[in-house]
């Protein structure tokens, strides 16, 4: 509409010296009135209220299309009358331009094409008669007639080519949309498949880790302990590979998300250093940290994903460094208006890498001759996932290395300042334990004893005062003065998971009841009182969350007891859903004795604190 109005005004101004301002103004007024009627007739279509007009309005639309073209081309008549043959040249150009405009604006509709170009062709076909009127010879009249006919054929063939191109473009777009929808369906199916397989694989991995831990604890000689430790390492490796595959699939499908919460950055770094101290000591390496005083305390970001990246980088450095040191270099500065620029570099004194290896460093499943994973084992997913997670957090992960000079990985992030000061956690909680185990890969064989002794001559870890490294707190904090065994209900649809929990709790002398589904668990809760319930989240018929909601809504003896969610889904949304259902705490699959006992200790300590507060209030 605006284009037509502007073209009408420009045309009237161009020919106003020939017609005069009075005629030009009158013509523009009539042309604008036609455009206004056009806007009214096609209003329902232009506004999107309807997809197809009724028969009356459609007929009016046909008339308006014809009038639009006829009104614009009508200037050819006064051009011939007032300008003579020279005005006729202008009239021919005007009619030809109108015909081209109609061809361009009539895609995929022969009816619209015929309506919009017919007035212009009629004006052009009148040209030979005007020429004869002004005394042109037969040869000129015939030449003009043939030229206009050729021009008409050219316009029709151009419209045909444009129509075919438009149809091909539409078909290609539809095919691309179909392929994209098919690819999204395949990706969604693969994600569901991986999630299902991953959830099912965690059940046997839990049994492997639980059984190996019990074998190692009950072993009577060094050989048996070493064999049990080997099984544990294999189980941890299986879990790490499974987690990496699931993370890679989520990142590949664009379904990985990061959260933004306030957390203590120094606490995360301290936990990470504390975790890798034993590994460095066992390999005879020095674990250093530099520049810790520059790091801010509280920032906003995703602590779980940051911890995952850090552990992947340190694990990689430990894997390829046989002597020397692994150094964590830290630097940070304040960026306006309220952000911190964070640089975390993990440098090692390993063998280094060639340029060819650096170019393939972040390629998953790289098994080429120059690929690191081909020479040193592993899937190559850890660094690829770390790079993608860094980008997802709005940062960047880069690497530099030379053969024989070690390697250095630099993580750069821009983190907002936290709203509140966050206190650093003491030791390892369930969250940090679950995050750290994700980065574990095949490591050096562990000593036979559960508590490894330092290697003779190995340098101690070097830690600056800026980051405090605290000792790992014991998770076996149970009330030894209780006059009855702890009554525990284990709810899981897999028998192997129920047996694994029973095996872990058996040394504590617990009175354990089991249920294979939520309905049976509710029935048991009506008949007996328990001290704590371990509730699987994914179960057929009645899942763990709905079972907990019904338990909390009832008035039975177990309506208020702690319910620990046992789940393989540990994303923030999944944990929030468990808490919203009334669950007290959670422990992630695969189950390990330390994780399960830590969760039990946590909820029992919370119950004891609540009881003390109630007694204090009553007093």
N, C-alpha and C positions, 0 to 999 in steps of 0.2 A: 504494500500500500504506500509506504513512504517513498519507495523507489519510483512508483508511478506518478505520485504527486510531484516529486522533484523533477522528473523528466518532463511533465506537463508544463511546469513553471519555466524551466529552461527553454523549452521549445517556443513558448509564447514570447519570451524575451528576445530570442534570436530573430524571430520574424516580426517583431513589433515595428521596426523601422519601415517594413513593407506594408503592414496592415494598419498601423496606428495603434496607440495605446487603448483607445476605446474598444476596438474590435478584439484586441488581444485580451483585455480584461474580461470581456463578455465570454470569450471562448474558454478562458481559464475557469470562470465561474461555472459554466455548464459542465466542464470536465470534472471539477471538484464535486458537483452535485451527483454526477454518475458514480464517482468513487464512494460517496456517502451511501448511495443506494446499494452499491456492491457490498459495503461493510455491513449494512443491515441484513441483506439477504443471506450472506454467508456467515453471519454472526454465530449461530449455533455450532457450526463446524469449527470456526476459528477459536471459540472459547472451550472447545472440547466437551460440550454438554451432550452432543449426539455424535454418532459415528456415520450416520447416513440420514440425509434430509428426506422429507416427505415428497410426494409427487408434485404438489403445488409449488413448494419452495424450490424443488429441483428445476421445474420449468422456468421459474423466475430467475434461477441461477444461470440457465442457458441464455436467457435474454440479456442478463447483465454482462456475461462474457462477451457476447456479440456487441453490445453497446459500448463496452470499454474499448474494444479494438476499433469500432467505427468512429467513436468520438475522437480518438487520437489521430486516426488517419484522415479525418474530415478536413484537416487543414490543407490537404492537397487540392481541394476544389478552389478555395480563394487564392491559392498560390498560382494555379493556372489562370484564373480570371484576372488577377491584378499584376502578375509578373510575366505573363506571356510565356514564350518558350523557356526563358531562363528560370522563371518560377516553376515551370514544368520539370526542369532538372531537379530542383529542390523537392518537388512533390514525389518524383520517382525515388529519390534517396530516402525520403520520409516513409514511403510505403514499404520499401525494401527493409529498412531497419525495424519497422513494426512487425513484418513477417518473421524476421529472424528472432525477435523478442518472443513472438508467439510459439515458434518452434522450440526454443529453449525452455519455456515455461509450460510445456504440455507433455511431460514425461509419462509414458505408459498409458496414454488415453487418446485414442484416435478421435473420439467425440470432441474433447476439449481442443485438440489440434485443429479440427475442421472448423469449429466455431470461432476460434481466435485468429486464424490466418485468413479466413474467407474474406472479411472486409478489406484487408490489405491487398489481397490478390485482385479483388474487384477494382480497387483504386489503381493498381498497376495495369490491369487489362483495359482500363479507360484511357491509358496513356496514348495508344495509337489513334484513338478517335480525337483526342485533344491535339495531337500532332497534325492530323489531317485537317482539323478546324483551322489551324494556323498556317496551312498551306504547305506542309511537308510533302515531299515526293513519295511515291509508292515504295521506292527502295528503302527509304528511312523508316517508313511505317512498318514495312515487313521485317526489317532488321530489329526494330524495337520489340515487335511482337514475339519474334523467335527468342530474343534475349530474355524477355520476361518468362516465357515458357521454360527455357533452360533453367532460369533461376528458381522457378517453382519446383521443377524436378529435383534440383540440388537441395532445396529445403526439405522435400519429402524424404530423400535418401539420407540426409543428415539426421532427421528425426528418427529414421529407422535404425541407424547405427547407434544413436544415443539411447534408443529404447532397448536395443539388445545389450548395450553396455550396462544400462541400469538393471536389466533383468539378471545379467551375469553377476553384477555386484550384489544384488539382493540374494541370489542363490548362494554366492560365496559367503555372505554374512550369515545366512541361515545355516549353511553347512558348518561354518566356524562356531556358531552358537550351539549347534548339535554336538560337535566334537568337544567343545568346552563342557557342555552339560554331561557328556559321556565320561570325559576325563574326571570331572568333579565327582560323578557317581562312582567311578573306579577308585578314586582316592578316598572317598568316604567309606567304600566297602573295605579297602585295604586298611584304613584306620580302625574300623570296627573289628576287622579280623585280627590285626595286631594287638588291639586292646584286649580282645577275648583270649587270644593265645597267651599274651603276656600275663593276664590274670590267672589263667590256668597253670602256667609254668611256675608261678610263684609258690603254688602249693607243694610240689615236690622239692623245690629249692628250700622252702622252709623246713621240710622234713630232713633234708640233707644237712643243713646247718645245725639244726637242733640235735640230730643224732650224733653228728661229729663232735659237737660240744660236750655231750654227755659221755661219749667214748673217751675224749681227751681228759675229762675230769676224773673218770673212773679208771684210767689206764694205770697199770702198776709198774711199767717199765718204760724206758726212753723210746724204744722202737715203736711200741703201741701209741705213745703220745705223738710221735712224729707222723705216723700213718693217719691218725685222727686229724692232726694239723693239716696234712695234705688234703684231706677231704674238705676241711673247712675252707682252705684257700681255693680249692676248685669250686666250691659253692659260691664263695664271694665273687670269683671271676665270672661264673655263670650269671649271677645277679647283675654285675656291672655291665656285661655285654647285653643283657636283656634291657636294662634301663637305657643304655646308649642307643639301641635299635629303636626303642619306643620314642625316645627324644628326637632321634633323627627323622623318624616318620612324621612326628608332629611338626617339626620345623619344615620338612619338605612339603607338607600339606598346608602350611601357613596357619596352623592351629595352636602353635605354642604362644603363650601369653606371659607377660611379666607383670608383677604387681608393684605398687608404689606404697610403701609403708615406712614409718620412721624406724630406724635401727641404728645400733651402735657399731660403727665401722671398725673401731679399734678392737671391739670385742670379737668381731668376725675374724680379723687378722690374728688375734691372740689364740683363738680356738684352732685356727688352721695351723699355726706354728706348733702349738702344743701337740696336735695330732701327729705331725710328721717328725717330731723329735726322735721318737723311738726308731722309726725307719732310718733316719739319718745316722743315728748312733749304731744301729745294727750293720750298716754298710760302711762305717768308718768315715762318714762324711761330716763336714761342718755345715750346719744350718745357720745362716746369717740373716739378719734383718738390718737395713740401713734406712735412715730418714724417717723413722717412725714418729718423731716429735712433730713433724709437719702435718700429720694426718688429723683431720677433724674427728670429733667424737661421734656426733649424731648427724645422720644424713637421711635422705629419702631415697628409696630404691627397692630392689628385690634382693634381700639377703640370701635367700636360698639359691638363686641363680648365680649370684656373685660368688658364693661359697663353692658352687659346683665348678665354675670356671677356674677359680684359684686352685682347687684340689686337682683338677685336670692338668694344669700347668706344672704344679709341683710334682705330681705323680710322674709326668712325662720327664721332668728334669731328673728325678731320682732314678728312673728306669735306665737312662742313658749315661748316667754319671757313675763311674766306678771308683774314682778317687778325686779328692779336692773338696769342693764345696758347692752348695746350692744357696744362692743369695736372693733375698727378697728386698728389692730397692723400692722405696716408697717416696713419693713427693706429691704435694698438693698445694693449691693456692686458691684464694677466694676470687670468684668471677662475679661481676655485677650481673643482675641486681642481687641475686640470693642463691648462687650456686657455688659449688666447689669443683675445680678441675682436679681429677684424681689420676695419677700415673702409678701403675703397679708393674714393676718389671721382675720377672723370674729369670735369673741368669745361672748357668751351670758351667762346670769345667769339663764337660764331656767331649766326645770326639768332634763335635761340630757337624756341619752339613755343607754339601756342595750347592751351587746355584741351581742345578737340576732338581735336587731334593727340596730346596726351598720353594720352587715353583709348584711342586706337588704336595706341599706340606699340609694344606688344608683340604685336600681332596679325599673324600671318604672312600674306603675300600680300595685304596691305592696299592696294587700288588705288582707294579712294574719293577723292573730291575733296579731303578734308582729310587723307588719308593721306600720310605722308612719302614712301613709296615711289612713290606716284603722281606726286608733284611733283619728286622728285629721282632717280627710277630705283631699280633693284634689286628684289629679291624681298621684302624686309622680314623675311628669316629670321634675320639675324644677331642682332638684339636678342631675338627670340623664343627662339632657341636659348640665348642667354646667360642669360635669365631661368630657363629650365627647367634648365640646368646648375647655376645658383646654387642652386636649390631642391633639386636632386639631391645637391648637396654639403652640404645642411643649412643653406644661407644664404638670402639674399634680395637681389634687385636692384630698386632703385627709381630713379625719375627725377623731376626737378623742372625747370621752365623757365618763362620768361615771354617773350613776343615782344620781341625787341630786346635781351634780357639774357643770351643764351647758354643752355646747358643743362648740367646736372650729373647724372651717373649714379653712384649709390652702391652698391657691393657690400659686403655685410656677411656675415662668416663667423665661425664659432666653430671653431677648429682646435686639436686636441690638441698638446701639446708633444712634440717628437720624442724618441725613445729615445736616439739618438746625434746627435752634432754632424755635420752634413752640410757638406762643403766646396763652396763655390759653383763651378760649372763656368766654365771660361775660354772666352770667345767662344761660338760656336754649335756644338753637336753635331748629330748627325742627328736626334735627337728634337726639339730646339728648332726646328731648321729646318723639319721637317715640320709641327710644330704652328703655327708662325707663318704659314706659307703658307696655312693654312686660313682665316685671317681676311682675306686680301687681297681687295679689291674693286676696281672700276675707279677708278683714281687719276688724278692729273694727268699729262699726257704727260711721258714721261721725256726728259731731254736726249739728244742724239744720241750723245754719247760714253758708253761703258760706265761710266766713273767720273765722275759729274756734279760740276761745280764749284759751290761755294757761290754762292747768289744774292747779288749785290752789295747790301750794306746789310742783309742778313738777320741778325737777332740769333742768336747761338749758343745752343745748348741750355743751360738752367740746371739744374745738378744739384747736390744737396746732398752733403756728404761722407759721409752715412750709407750711400749705395749706390755702389759702385764700378762704373764703366762701362769695360770693357776693350775693346781693339781686336779686330776680327774676325780670327781667325787664318787664314792661308792654308791651303787644303786640297790644294795641289799640291806635296806634299812627297815627291818621288820620288828614288830613288838614281840619280844621273846617272853614277855610276862603274861601273855594271853593264856587263859585257862582252857581254851578249846582251840581246835584247829581252825584255820581260815576256811570258810565255806565259799567255794567258787563255782560258778556256773559257766561252762564253755559252750557257746552256741556257734556251730559251723556246719554247713552242709557237706563238707568233706571230712571223712573219717580220719584221714591222715593229718589234717590240721588239728582235730580234736586230740588225737594221740600225741602230737608234738607239744601242745600246751600242757597236757597231763604229764609228759616226760619232764618238762622244765619245772613244773610246780611240785612234782612228786617229792624231791628232797626236802621241801619245806613242810611236808606232812599235811598238806591241804586236803580238805574234804571236797572232792571234785565231783560235780554232776555235769552231764553233757546233754545237749539237745541238737538234733539234726536240722531243725528249722525253727522259724519264729513262732509258729503256733504252739509247738511242743514246749518251747522256752516259756511262753506265757503261762501255759498250764503248770509247768514246774514252779514258776514264780508264785502262782496262787497257792500251791501246796506247801512250799518250803521257803524259809528266809535265807538269803545269801549275803555275804559281805561284799562281793564284787562280781561283775559279770563281764566276760570277754565276749563281745558280740561281733560276728562277721557281718560285713555290710552287704555284700552281694549274696543273696540266697533266693531260691525259687519260692513262689507263692507269696511269702511275706518277708521282705528284706529287713536288714538290721535296723535301718532308720525307722521304718514304720513300726517294727516290733518295739523299739524304744519309746516311740511316741505313745503307743497303746499302754506300755508299762507305766509311763509317767502319768498318763491320764487316769489310770486306775487308782484304787485305794488299798491295794494289797500290801503285804509286808515289804515288798521290794521296790515300791514306787520311787523311793528317794536314794537308793543305793547307787554307788558309782558304776557306770557302764563304760567300758573301754572298747572303742571301735577297733576292730582288726580289719585293715583295709589295704589294698594295693593301690588305691586311688588317693594320692596325697597332695593333690593340687590344692591351692587355697580355697577354691570354690567347693571342692569335695569335703574338705575339713570343716568349712563353715556350715555346710549342709548337715554334717554329723553333729556339730555343736547345736545347731538350730533344732535338731530332732530330740535333744535332751541328753546326748552322750557327754560323758565327763572328760574323756581323754581319748587318745588314739595311739595305736602302734602299727607301724607299716609292715607289710609283707615284703619279702620273706621274713618270717619270724626268726629272731635270734634270742638266746637266753638273756643277754644283757638288755636288749630292747624291751622284752616282755617284763622282766623283773624291774627294770627302770620305770615302766609305766605303772606297774603295780605299786611300787614304792611311792610314786608321785601321788596317786589317788589316795593311798592310805595315809600319807603324810597330810594331805589336804583334809581328809576326814578328821584326823586327830586335831588339826588346827581349828577346824570348825567347832569341835566338841569343847576345846579349851576356851574358845571365845564365848560359847554359850554358857559355860560354867562361870566365866568371869562376869558376864552380863547378869546372870542370876544372882551372883553374890553381891 
